[in-house]
Amino acid sequence: MNASLKTSAPSRVREAQQYLTGRVDVRRAEAAYRQALKADPLSSEAAAGLADLLRGLGRGGEALAITAPFVARVPAAHAALAAHAQTLMVLGRSEEALSAYRRAAEENPKSAIASHNLAGAFGNLSQFEAAASFARKALSAGLDAPETWLVLARALQGLGRLEESQSGYYEALTRNPRHGDAQRELAQLIWMRTGDVKEAIKPLDIALVTGGPDPRLLEVRAIALKFCGDIPGAYETAMQDAVLFPGDAAVRVGVAHLAILSGHPAEGLAHARAAVAAQPASLWTRLAVCEALLALGEASKAAPLIGQLRAEAPLDQNVIAYQGTAWRLLGDERYHALYDYDDLVSTSLLDTPDGWSRLDDYLADLAAALARAHLFRAHPFQQSLLNGSQAPDLMASNDPAIRGFLQAVAGPIERRLAALGQGSDLVRARNTGQSRLQGLWSVRLNGGGGRHVSHVHHKGWLSSACHIVLPAGIAASPERAGWLTFGEPGIATALPLPAEHFVKPQPGRLVLFPSYMWHGTEPFAGDGVRLSVAFDLLPA
């Protein structure tokens, strides 16, 4: 290889980095990285940078192709191996990603970064003991970074060690008070433990006063206020964010949504269009425009835009839900096939898992185990539940009853997939007859208004609700209190669209339905609780 050509590789890498940090130009950055690799095919720095760029653009397959030759070497270049692992994680190939991160840690035993990355991978898989162990190893090796404290704090929260977790978030913020993720996680933890919105946002407000405005911190503050029930306060904060940082696409999307929620869809549309101007290729900015158009009664204008998004992201369940809403508003017959409740919503009882002779006995033990898993007073941020709590990481549980749930649902899932069969519709076209669980969580709704607002699961294929404990009288309620609802959009529409389909909850009843279907629950009064378990399925 020409020596002068090889020495040009580092300068090309620096050129690419400048395109991404100063004047953002991903096209030129990609070209510079490729030129660096052409100049030096062994440049792991160029390969890792290009893989990171391609992954961020949604081109994960290309990213893996770039790093694969480096991963094939033994030992592998750490930067390229880490980029390869991160791409696998983003693509949902979590176990492969964990193996790659584990290999990186084994080949680089003194690397604090390798330990940090492995800790994060374990955390993503809800293996919290291992995540905490490797995060501490990274810290002891000298990586005293806020991101490592954040990984440790999340792991401790997953282990139910809430005081230690809260201290970990504060440690992260001691090192960087303007770390948006740490501020969000701390605010959410304080809120879920106390239900006190003022205490929850206090660290955020201190950071904003001492350090001045920051788009991410204001964004987190608006999210916290919204999900703590202060919509006017959230809207005011988001507006302040938009005035100070008008070119920030994420800020504009946030204020657009809150404007629509506050009854100002025309203002929401203006902010959404500003977001598109800032990031024209982003799915989320363009989806915000569609949301505003539907709220304004402009379904005929929204429909072709949503069609374009469907072509780009055919499996995104949010986009499908928006398309269904537009079709319903327009009286398009395609809506009825998309929301064919009789065909696509199924109910069945759980199987009785090994170790129990009766389903009722199993449900009683499961209810007790779930009660122990619910550690919080209030609901999390950016979730559908209100007036309740969530136990988010049941996959990490070693409780026999919770582990038994995986067996209890295996048969009903297998039978449902067999009954669905294959076909050309959005659900059957992906049916391989096998599936894998994507997450496993429990929700406890409280009387006096506990409910799920209508929503979809945008990364799923099939979603679920399995009822375990119900308040007295809920099944016989003439108002369908506590029932599962389908069809009412979780976004504003100029013409109200009520729920069309209802499922009465029953202990041990598993409901399976397409993840793109709008679904929620009716609120219920009284003093009881409504306890359920849920998961998403992806084709295997």
Backbone hydrogen bonds, N-H to C=O, Kabsch-Sander energy under -0.5 kcal/mol:
donor,donor_aa,acceptor,acceptor_aa,energy
6,K,2,N,-2.3
7,T,3,A,-2.3
8,S,4,S,-0.7
8,S,5,L,-0.8
9,A,6,K,-1.5
11,S,7,T,-0.5
12,R,8,S,-1.9
13,V,9,A,-2.2
14,R,10,P,-2.4
15,E,11,S,-2.2
16,A,12,R,-2.4
17,Q,13,V,-2.5
18,Q,14,R,-2.1
19,Y,15,E,-1.9
20,L,16,A,-1.3
21,T,17,Q,-1.4
22,G,18,Q,-2.2
24,V,22,G,-0.9
25,D,19,Y,-1.5
29,A,25,D,-2.2
30,E,26,V,-2.7
31,A,27,R,-2.0
32,A,28,R,-2.5
33,Y,29,A,-2.4
34,R,30,E,-2.3
35,Q,31,A,-2.2
36,A,32,A,-2.1
37,L,33,Y,-2.2
38,K,34,R,-2.0
39,A,35,Q,-2.2
40,D,36,A,-2.4
43,S,40,D,-2.2
44,S,42,L,-1.2
47,A,43,S,-2.1
48,A,44,S,-2.9
49,G,45,E,-2.3
50,L,46,A,-2.6
51,A,47,A,-2.5
52,D,48,A,-2.5
53,L,49,G,-2.1
54,L,50,L,-2.8
55,R,51,A,-2.6
56,G,52,D,-2.1
57,L,53,L,-1.1
58,G,55,R,-1.8
59,R,54,L,-2.9
63,A,59,R,-1.9
64,L,60,G,-2.4
65,A,61,G,-1.7
66,I,62,E,-1.6
67,T,63,A,-1.8
68,A,64,L,-2.2
70,F,67,T,-0.7
71,V,67,T,-2.1
72,A,68,A,-1.8
73,R,70,F,-0.9
81,L,77,A,-2.5
82,A,78,H,-2.7
83,A,79,A,-2.1
84,H,80,A,-2.4
85,A,81,L,-2.4
86,Q,82,A,-2.4
87,T,83,A,-2.0
88,L,84,H,-2.1
89,M,85,A,-2.1
90,V,86,Q,-2.3
91,L,87,T,-2.2
92,G,89,M,-1.5
93,R,88,L,-2.6
94,S,92,G,-1.3
97,A,93,R,-2.3
98,L,94,S,-2.7
99,S,95,E,-2.1
100,A,96,E,-2.2
101,Y,97,A,-2.7
102,R,98,L,-2.8
103,R,99,S,-2.4
104,A,100,A,-2.2
105,A,101,Y,-2.1
106,E,102,R,-2.3
107,E,103,R,-2.8
108,N,104,A,-1.1
111,S,108,N,-2.1
112,A,110,K,-0.6
115,S,111,S,-1.6
116,H,112,A,-2.5
117,N,113,I,-2.8
118,L,114,A,-2.2
119,A,115,S,-2.4
120,G,116,H,-2.3
121,A,117,N,-2.0
122,F,118,L,-2.5
123,G,119,A,-2.4
124,N,120,G,-2.3
125,L,121,A,-1.2
126,S,123,G,-1.8
127,Q,122,F,-2.8
128,F,126,S,-1.2
131,A,127,Q,-2.0
132,A,128,F,-2.7
133,S,129,E,-2.2
134,F,130,A,-2.5
135,A,131,A,-2.1
136,R,132,A,-2.2
137,K,133,S,-1.8
138,A,134,F,-2.2
139,L,135,A,-2.2
140,S,136,R,-2.8
141,A,137,K,-1.4
142,G,139,L,-1.6
143,L,138,A,-2.4
144,D,142,G,-1.8
145,A,143,L,-1.8
149,W,145,A,-1.8
150,L,146,P,-2.1
151,V,147,E,-2.0
152,L,148,T,-2.2
153,A,149,W,-2.8
154,R,150,L,-2.5
155,A,151,V,-2.0
156,L,152,L,-2.6
157,Q,153,A,-2.2
158,G,154,R,-2.4
159,L,155,A,-1.5
160,G,157,Q,-1.6
161,R,156,L,-2.4
162,L,160,G,-1.4
165,S,161,R,-2.3
166,Q,162,L,-2.8
167,S,163,E,-2.1
168,G,164,E,-2.1
169,Y,165,S,-2.2
170,Y,166,Q,-2.0
171,E,167,S,-2.2
172,A,168,G,-2.1
173,L,169,Y,-2.2
174,T,170,Y,-2.1
175,R,171,E,-1.3
176,N,172,A,-1.5
179,H,176,N,-1.7
180,G,178,R,-0.9
183,Q,179,H,-2.5
184,R,180,G,-2.4
185,E,181,D,-2.7
186,L,182,A,-2.4
187,A,183,Q,-2.5
188,Q,184,R,-2.6
189,L,185,E,-2.3
190,I,186,L,-2.6
191,W,187,A,-2.3
192,M,188,Q,-3.0
193,R,189,L,-2.1
194,T,190,I,-2.2
195,G,191,W,-3.0
197,V,195,G,-0.7
200,A,196,D,-1.9
201,I,197,V,-2.0
202,K,198,K,-0.6
202,K,199,E,-0.6
205,D,201,I,-2.7
206,I,202,K,-2.3
207,A,203,P,-2.1
208,L,204,L,-2.2
209,V,205,D,-2.3
210,T,206,I,-2.7
211,G,207,A,-2.2
212,G,208,L,-1.4
218,L,214,D,-2.4
219,E,215,P,-1.8
220,V,216,R,-2.5
221,R,217,L,-2.4
222,A,218,L,-2.3
223,I,219,E,-2.2
224,A,220,V,-2.9
225,L,221,R,-2.5
226,K,222,A,-2.4
227,F,223,I,-2.4
228,C,224,A,-1.2
229,G,226,K,-1.4
230,D,225,L,-2.9
231,I,229,G,-1.0
234,A,230,D,-2.2
235,Y,231,I,-2.8
236,E,232,P,-2.4
237,T,233,G,-2.2
238,A,234,A,-2.6
239,M,235,Y,-2.4
240,Q,236,E,-2.1
241,D,237,T,-2.2
242,A,238,A,-2.3
243,V,239,M,-2.2
244,L,240,Q,-2.1
245,F,241,D,-2.4
248,D,245,F,-1.7
249,A,247,G,-0.7
252,R,248,D,-2.1
253,V,249,A,-2.4
254,G,250,A,-2.2
255,V,251,V,-2.3
256,A,252,R,-2.1
257,H,253,V,-2.2
258,L,254,G,-2.0
259,A,255,V,-2.4
260,I,256,A,-2.2
261,L,257,H,-2.5
262,S,258,L,-1.7
263,G,260,I,-1.7
264,H,259,A,-3.0
268,G,264,H,-2.1
269,L,265,P,-2.5
270,A,266,A,-1.8
271,H,267,E,-2.1
272,A,268,G,-2.6
273,R,269,L,-2.5
274,A,270,A,-1.7
275,A,271,H,-2.1
276,V,272,A,-2.1
277,A,273,R,-2.1
278,A,274,A,-1.6
279,Q,275,A,-2.5
282,S,279,Q,-1.4
286,R,282,S,-1.5
287,L,283,L,-2.3
288,A,284,W,-1.6
289,V,285,T,-1.2
290,C,286,R,-1.8
291,E,287,L,-2.4
292,A,288,A,-2.1
293,L,289,V,-2.4
294,L,290,C,-2.4
295,A,291,E,-1.9
296,L,292,A,-1.6
297,G,294,L,-1.0
298,E,293,L,-3.2
301,K,298,E,-0.9
302,A,298,E,-2.0
303,A,299,A,-2.7
305,L,301,K,-0.8
306,I,302,A,-2.6
307,G,303,A,-2.3
308,Q,304,P,-1.7
309,L,305,L,-1.8
310,R,306,I,-2.6
311,A,307,G,-1.8
312,E,308,Q,-1.5
313,A,309,L,-3.1
316,D,313,A,-1.5
317,Q,315,L,-0.6
317,Q,458,H,-1.9
320,I,316,D,-1.8
321,A,317,Q,-2.2
322,Y,318,N,-2.5
323,Q,319,V,-2.4
324,G,320,I,-2.6
325,T,321,A,-2.1
326,A,322,Y,-2.4
327,W,323,Q,-2.6
328,R,324,G,-2.5
329,L,325,T,-2.3
330,L,326,A,-1.9
331,G,327,W,-0.7
331,G,328,R,-0.8
332,D,327,W,-2.8
335,Y,332,D,-1.8
336,H,333,E,-1.0
337,A,333,E,-0.8
338,L,334,R,-1.7
339,Y,335,Y,-2.5
340,D,337,A,-0.9
341,Y,339,Y,-1.4
344,L,340,D,-2.7
345,V,341,Y,-2.3
346,S,344,L,-0.6
346,S,512,L,-2.5
348,S,510,L,-1.8
350,L,508,G,-2.1
351,D,408,A,-2.4
356,W,353,P,-1.5
362,Y,358,R,-1.8
363,L,359,L,-2.8
364,A,360,D,-1.9
365,D,361,D,-1.9
366,L,362,Y,-2.8
367,A,363,L,-2.7
368,A,364,A,-1.8
369,A,365,D,-2.2
370,L,366,L,-2.8
371,A,367,A,-2.2
372,R,368,A,-1.5
373,A,369,A,-1.3
374,H,370,L,-1.4
375,L,373,A,-1.0
377,R,192,M,-2.7
378,A,192,M,-1.8
383,Q,380,P,-0.6
386,L,451,R,-2.7
389,S,444,R,-2.2
391,A,442,S,-2.5
394,L,440,L,-2.2
395,M,440,L,-0.6
396,A,393,D,-1.5
397,S,394,L,-1.8
403,R,399,D,-2.9
404,G,400,P,-2.1
405,F,401,A,-0.7
405,F,402,I,-0.7
406,L,402,I,-0.6
406,L,403,R,-1.0
407,Q,403,R,-0.6
408,A,404,G,-2.3
409,V,405,F,-1.9
410,A,406,L,-0.8
411,G,407,Q,-0.9
413,I,409,V,-2.4
414,E,410,A,-2.4
415,R,411,G,-2.7
416,R,412,P,-2.1
417,L,413,I,-2.6
418,A,414,E,-1.9
419,A,415,R,-2.2
420,L,416,R,-2.4
421,G,417,L,-2.0
429,A,425,D,-2.4
430,R,427,V,-1.1
431,N,428,R,-1.3
432,T,430,R,-0.7
432,T,434,Q,-0.5
436,R,538,L,-2.4
438,Q,536,D,-3.2
439,G,437,L,-0.6
441,W,534,A,-2.5
442,S,391,A,-2.1
443,V,532,S,-1.9
444,R,389,S,-2.6
445,L,443,V,-0.6
445,L,530,R,-2.5
446,N,387,N,-2.6
447,G,528,G,-1.5
448,G,524,F,-0.9
449,G,524,F,-2.6
450,G,446,N,-1.7
450,G,524,F,-0.6
451,R,386,L,-1.9
453,V,384,S,-2.5
455,H,519,H,-2.1
457,H,515,S,-1.9
458,H,456,V,-0.7
460,G,457,H,-1.9
461,W,462,L,-0.6
461,W,537,L,-1.2
462,L,537,L,-1.5
463,S,513,F,-3.3
464,S,535,F,-0.9
465,A,511,V,-1.6
466,C,533,V,-2.3
467,H,509,R,-1.7
468,I,531,L,-3.0
469,V,531,L,-1.7
474,I,471,P,-1.7
477,S,474,I,-1.1
480,R,477,S,-1.6
482,G,522,E,-0.9
483,W,480,R,-2.2
484,L,503,V,-2.3
485,T,520,G,-2.7
486,F,501,H,-2.2
487,G,518,W,-2.2
494,A,294,L,-1.7
500,E,486,F,-2.8
501,H,486,F,-1.6
503,V,484,L,-2.5
508,G,467,H,-3.4
509,R,506,Q,-2.6
510,L,348,S,-3.8
510,L,508,G,-0.5
511,V,465,A,-2.8
512,L,346,S,-2.0
513,F,463,S,-2.0
515,S,461,W,-2.3
517,M,514,P,-1.6
519,H,455,H,-1.9
520,G,485,T,-1.8
521,T,452,H,-2.3
522,E,483,W,-2.0
524,F,450,G,-0.7
530,R,445,L,-2.4
531,L,469,V,-2.4
531,L,529,V,-0.6
532,S,443,V,-2.3
533,V,466,C,-2.5
534,A,441,W,-2.9
536,D,438,Q,-1.1
537,L,462,L,-3.2
538,L,436,R,-2.2
540,A,434,Q,-2.1
